[in-house]
C-alpha cells in the first residue's frame, strides 16, 4: 500500500526525531501550517515539497506517494 503525502512527511520527520516546529522553521512557515500539511488539511506548495525532499534526502515522488523508492534521483547538472 502506498502511503499518502501527509503520512510520508510525518514518517520522515519522526524518523529524524525532530518536531514540527523545526520543520516549519526550515520551510519558513508556522508550526500550525506545517501541522495542516501533516494532517492532510492543506496541500504542500511545490517549493516546500522540494525543500523537504532535499532535507530528507529523498525524491518528491516518494513524498507524493508515486513511488516507494526512498533514494533520491541524481541531481541535474
Phi and psi in radians as a Rosetta constraint file:
Dihedral C 1 N 2 CA 2 C 2 CIRCULARHARMONIC -1.507 0.35
Dihedral N 2 CA 2 C 2 N 3 CIRCULARHARMONIC 2.309 0.35
Dihedral C 2 N 3 CA 3 C 3 CIRCULARHARMONIC -1.385 0.35
Dihedral N 3 CA 3 C 3 N 4 CIRCULARHARMONIC 2.769 0.35
Dihedral C 3 N 4 CA 4 C 4 CIRCULARHARMONIC -1.377 0.35
Dihedral N 4 CA 4 C 4 N 5 CIRCULARHARMONIC 2.888 0.35
Dihedral C 4 N 5 CA 5 C 5 CIRCULARHARMONIC -0.984 0.35
Dihedral N 5 CA 5 C 5 N 6 CIRCULARHARMONIC -0.823 0.35
Dihedral C 5 N 6 CA 6 C 6 CIRCULARHARMONIC -1.119 0.35
Dihedral N 6 CA 6 C 6 N 7 CIRCULARHARMONIC -0.634 0.35
Dihedral C 6 N 7 CA 7 C 7 CIRCULARHARMONIC -1.148 0.35
Dihedral N 7 CA 7 C 7 N 8 CIRCULARHARMONIC -0.702 0.35
Dihedral C 7 N 8 CA 8 C 8 CIRCULARHARMONIC -1.128 0.35
Dihedral N 8 CA 8 C 8 N 9 CIRCULARHARMONIC -0.814 0.35
Dihedral C 8 N 9 CA 9 C 9 CIRCULARHARMONIC -1.188 0.35
Dihedral N 9 CA 9 C 9 N 10 CIRCULARHARMONIC -0.586 0.35
Dihedral C 9 N 10 CA 10 C 10 CIRCULARHARMONIC -1.162 0.35
Dihedral N 10 CA 10 C 10 N 11 CIRCULARHARMONIC -0.793 0.35
Dihedral C 10 N 11 CA 11 C 11 CIRCULARHARMONIC -1.091 0.35
Dihedral N 11 CA 11 C 11 N 12 CIRCULARHARMONIC -0.770 0.35
Dihedral C 11 N 12 CA 12 C 12 CIRCULARHARMONIC -1.082 0.35
Dihedral N 12 CA 12 C 12 N 13 CIRCULARHARMONIC -0.735 0.35
Dihedral C 12 N 13 CA 13 C 13 CIRCULARHARMONIC -1.128 0.35
Dihedral N 13 CA 13 C 13 N 14 CIRCULARHARMONIC -0.795 0.35
Dihedral C 13 N 14 CA 14 C 14 CIRCULARHARMONIC -1.160 0.35
Dihedral N 14 CA 14 C 14 N 15 CIRCULARHARMONIC -0.612 0.35
Dihedral C 14 N 15 CA 15 C 15 CIRCULARHARMONIC -1.087 0.35
Dihedral N 15 CA 15 C 15 N 16 CIRCULARHARMONIC -0.549 0.35
Dihedral C 15 N 16 CA 16 C 16 CIRCULARHARMONIC -1.501 0.35
Dihedral N 16 CA 16 C 16 N 17 CIRCULARHARMONIC -0.099 0.35
Dihedral C 16 N 17 CA 17 C 17 CIRCULARHARMONIC 1.009 0.35
Dihedral N 17 CA 17 C 17 N 18 CIRCULARHARMONIC 0.831 0.35
Dihedral C 17 N 18 CA 18 C 18 CIRCULARHARMONIC -2.132 0.35
Dihedral N 18 CA 18 C 18 N 19 CIRCULARHARMONIC 2.794 0.35
Dihedral C 18 N 19 CA 19 C 19 CIRCULARHARMONIC -1.660 0.35
Dihedral N 19 CA 19 C 19 N 20 CIRCULARHARMONIC 2.967 0.35
Dihedral C 19 N 20 CA 20 C 20 CIRCULARHARMONIC -1.106 0.35
Dihedral N 20 CA 20 C 20 N 21 CIRCULARHARMONIC -0.590 0.35
Dihedral C 20 N 21 CA 21 C 21 CIRCULARHARMONIC -1.084 0.35
Dihedral N 21 CA 21 C 21 N 22 CIRCULARHARMONIC -0.704 0.35
Dihedral C 21 N 22 CA 22 C 22 CIRCULARHARMONIC -1.084 0.35
Dihedral N 22 CA 22 C 22 N 23 CIRCULARHARMONIC -0.777 0.35
Dihedral C 22 N 23 CA 23 C 23 CIRCULARHARMONIC -1.192 0.35
Dihedral N 23 CA 23 C 23 N 24 CIRCULARHARMONIC -0.698 0.35
Dihedral C 23 N 24 CA 24 C 24 CIRCULARHARMONIC -1.046 0.35
Dihedral N 24 CA 24 C 24 N 25 CIRCULARHARMONIC -0.709 0.35
Dihedral C 24 N 25 CA 25 C 25 CIRCULARHARMONIC -1.119 0.35
Dihedral N 25 CA 25 C 25 N 26 CIRCULARHARMONIC -0.707 0.35
Dihedral C 25 N 26 CA 26 C 26 CIRCULARHARMONIC -1.020 0.35
Dihedral N 26 CA 26 C 26 N 27 CIRCULARHARMONIC -0.683 0.35
Dihedral C 26 N 27 CA 27 C 27 CIRCULARHARMONIC -1.517 0.35
Dihedral N 27 CA 27 C 27 N 28 CIRCULARHARMONIC -0.038 0.35
Dihedral C 27 N 28 CA 28 C 28 CIRCULARHARMONIC 0.999 0.35
Dihedral N 28 CA 28 C 28 N 29 CIRCULARHARMONIC 0.815 0.35
Dihedral C 28 N 29 CA 29 C 29 CIRCULARHARMONIC -2.395 0.35
Dihedral N 29 CA 29 C 29 N 30 CIRCULARHARMONIC -3.129 0.35
Dihedral C 29 N 30 CA 30 C 30 CIRCULARHARMONIC -1.556 0.35
Dihedral N 30 CA 30 C 30 N 31 CIRCULARHARMONIC 2.796 0.35
Dihedral C 30 N 31 CA 31 C 31 CIRCULARHARMONIC -1.091 0.35
Dihedral N 31 CA 31 C 31 N 32 CIRCULARHARMONIC -0.618 0.35
Dihedral C 31 N 32 CA 32 C 32 CIRCULARHARMONIC -1.095 0.35
Dihedral N 32 CA 32 C 32 N 33 CIRCULARHARMONIC -0.790 0.35
Dihedral C 32 N 33 CA 33 C 33 CIRCULARHARMONIC -1.115 0.35
Dihedral N 33 CA 33 C 33 N 34 CIRCULARHARMONIC -0.800 0.35
Dihedral C 33 N 34 CA 34 C 34 CIRCULARHARMONIC -1.074 0.35
Dihedral N 34 CA 34 C 34 N 35 CIRCULARHARMONIC -0.714 0.35
Dihedral C 34 N 35 CA 35 C 35 CIRCULARHARMONIC -1.016 0.35
Dihedral N 35 CA 35 C 35 N 36 CIRCULARHARMONIC -0.644 0.35
Dihedral C 35 N 36 CA 36 C 36 CIRCULARHARMONIC -1.174 0.35
Dihedral N 36 CA 36 C 36 N 37 CIRCULARHARMONIC -0.573 0.35
Dihedral C 36 N 37 CA 37 C 37 CIRCULARHARMONIC -1.069 0.35
Dihedral N 37 CA 37 C 37 N 38 CIRCULARHARMONIC -0.837 0.35
Dihedral C 37 N 38 CA 38 C 38 CIRCULARHARMONIC -1.158 0.35
Dihedral N 38 CA 38 C 38 N 39 CIRCULARHARMONIC -0.508 0.35
Dihedral C 38 N 39 CA 39 C 39 CIRCULARHARMONIC -1.520 0.35
Dihedral N 39 CA 39 C 39 N 40 CIRCULARHARMONIC -0.076 0.35
Dihedral C 39 N 40 CA 40 C 40 CIRCULARHARMONIC 1.335 0.35
Dihedral N 40 CA 40 C 40 N 41 CIRCULARHARMONIC 0.330 0.35
Dihedral C 40 N 41 CA 41 C 41 CIRCULARHARMONIC -1.573 0.35
Dihedral N 41 CA 41 C 41 N 42 CIRCULARHARMONIC -0.212 0.35
Dihedral C 41 N 42 CA 42 C 42 CIRCULARHARMONIC -2.533 0.35
Dihedral N 42 CA 42 C 42 N 43 CIRCULARHARMONIC 2.421 0.35
Dihedral C 42 N 43 CA 43 C 43 CIRCULARHARMONIC -1.342 0.35
Dihedral N 43 CA 43 C 43 N 44 CIRCULARHARMONIC 2.551 0.35
Dihedral C 43 N 44 CA 44 C 44 CIRCULARHARMONIC -1.469 0.35
Dihedral N 44 CA 44 C 44 N 45 CIRCULARHARMONIC 2.197 0.35
Dihedral C 44 N 45 CA 45 C 45 CIRCULARHARMONIC -1.102 0.35
Dihedral N 45 CA 45 C 45 N 46 CIRCULARHARMONIC 2.649 0.35
Dihedral C 45 N 46 CA 46 C 46 CIRCULARHARMONIC -0.977 0.35
Dihedral N 46 CA 46 C 46 N 47 CIRCULARHARMONIC -0.745 0.35
Dihedral C 46 N 47 CA 47 C 47 CIRCULARHARMONIC -1.121 0.35
Dihedral N 47 CA 47 C 47 N 48 CIRCULARHARMONIC -0.609 0.35
Dihedral C 47 N 48 CA 48 C 48 CIRCULARHARMONIC -1.227 0.35
Dihedral N 48 CA 48 C 48 N 49 CIRCULARHARMONIC -0.673 0.35
Dihedral C 48 N 49 CA 49 C 49 CIRCULARHARMONIC -1.064 0.35
Dihedral N 49 CA 49 C 49 N 50 CIRCULARHARMONIC -0.775 0.35
Dihedral C 49 N 50 CA 50 C 50 CIRCULARHARMONIC -1.144 0.35
Dihedral N 50 CA 50 C 50 N 51 CIRCULARHARMONIC -0.743 0.35
Dihedral C 50 N 51 CA 51 C 51 CIRCULARHARMONIC -1.055 0.35
Dihedral N 51 CA 51 C 51 N 52 CIRCULARHARMONIC -0.760 0.35
Dihedral C 51 N 52 CA 52 C 52 CIRCULARHARMONIC -1.129 0.35
Dihedral N 52 CA 52 C 52 N 53 CIRCULARHARMONIC -0.749 0.35
Dihedral C 52 N 53 CA 53 C 53 CIRCULARHARMONIC -1.063 0.35
Dihedral N 53 CA 53 C 53 N 54 CIRCULARHARMONIC -0.756 0.35
Dihedral C 53 N 54 CA 54 C 54 CIRCULARHARMONIC -1.131 0.35
Dihedral N 54 CA 54 C 54 N 55 CIRCULARHARMONIC -0.786 0.35
Dihedral C 54 N 55 CA 55 C 55 CIRCULARHARMONIC -1.075 0.35
Dihedral N 55 CA 55 C 55 N 56 CIRCULARHARMONIC -0.758 0.35
Dihedral C 55 N 56 CA 56 C 56 CIRCULARHARMONIC -1.551 0.35
Dihedral N 56 CA 56 C 56 N 57 CIRCULARHARMONIC 0.040 0.35
Dihedral C 56 N 57 CA 57 C 57 CIRCULARHARMONIC 0.948 0.35
Dihedral N 57 CA 57 C 57 N 58 CIRCULARHARMONIC 0.923 0.35
Dihedral C 57 N 58 CA 58 C 58 CIRCULARHARMONIC -2.440 0.35
Dihedral N 58 CA 58 C 58 N 59 CIRCULARHARMONIC -3.016 0.35
Dihedral C 58 N 59 CA 59 C 59 CIRCULARHARMONIC -1.814 0.35
Dihedral N 59 CA 59 C 59 N 60 CIRCULARHARMONIC 2.763 0.35
Dihedral C 59 N 60 CA 60 C 60 CIRCULARHARMONIC -1.125 0.35
Dihedral N 60 CA 60 C 60 N 61 CIRCULARHARMONIC -0.587 0.35
Dihedral C 60 N 61 CA 61 C 61 CIRCULARHARMONIC -1.076 0.35
Dihedral N 61 CA 61 C 61 N 62 CIRCULARHARMONIC -0.655 0.35
Dihedral C 61 N 62 CA 62 C 62 CIRCULARHARMONIC -1.124 0.35
Dihedral N 62 CA 62 C 62 N 63 CIRCULARHARMONIC -0.833 0.35
Dihedral C 62 N 63 CA 63 C 63 CIRCULARHARMONIC -1.071 0.35
Dihedral N 63 CA 63 C 63 N 64 CIRCULARHARMONIC -0.676 0.35
Dihedral C 63 N 64 CA 64 C 64 CIRCULARHARMONIC -1.346 0.35
Dihedral N 64 CA 64 C 64 N 65 CIRCULARHARMONIC -0.102 0.35
Dihedral C 64 N 65 CA 65 C 65 CIRCULARHARMONIC 1.418 0.35
Dihedral N 65 CA 65 C 65 N 66 CIRCULARHARMONIC 0.327 0.35
Dihedral C 65 N 66 CA 66 C 66 CIRCULARHARMONIC -1.501 0.35
Dihedral N 66 CA 66 C 66 N 67 CIRCULARHARMONIC -0.237 0.35
Dihedral C 66 N 67 CA 67 C 67 CIRCULARHARMONIC -2.644 0.35
Dihedral N 67 CA 67 C 67 N 68 CIRCULARHARMONIC 2.754 0.35
Dihedral C 67 N 68 CA 68 C 68 CIRCULARHARMONIC -1.748 0.35
Dihedral N 68 CA 68 C 68 N 69 CIRCULARHARMONIC 0.027 0.35
Dihedral C 68 N 69 CA 69 C 69 CIRCULARHARMONIC -1.386 0.35
Dihedral N 69 CA 69 C 69 N 70 CIRCULARHARMONIC 1.988 0.35
Dihedral C 69 N 70 CA 70 C 70 CIRCULARHARMONIC -1.368 0.35
Dihedral N 70 CA 70 C 70 N 71 CIRCULARHARMONIC -0.446 0.35
Dihedral C 70 N 71 CA 71 C 71 CIRCULARHARMONIC -1.131 0.35
Dihedral N 71 CA 71 C 71 N 72 CIRCULARHARMONIC 2.426 0.35
Dihedral C 71 N 72 CA 72 C 72 CIRCULARHARMONIC -1.270 0.35
Dihedral N 72 CA 72 C 72 N 73 CIRCULARHARMONIC 2.822 0.35
Dihedral C 72 N 73 CA 73 C 73 CIRCULARHARMONIC -1.329 0.35
Dihedral N 73 CA 73 C 73 N 74 CIRCULARHARMONIC 2.747 0.35
Dihedral C 73 N 74 CA 74 C 74 CIRCULARHARMONIC -1.085 0.35
Dihedral N 74 CA 74 C 74 N 75 CIRCULARHARMONIC 2.523 0.35
Dihedral C 74 N 75 CA 75 C 75 CIRCULARHARMONIC -1.234 0.35
Dihedral N 75 CA 75 C 75 N 76 CIRCULARHARMONIC 2.499 0.35
Dihedral C 75 N 76 CA 76 C 76 CIRCULARHARMONIC -1.242 0.35
Dihedral N 76 CA 76 C 76 N 77 CIRCULARHARMONIC 2.559 0.35
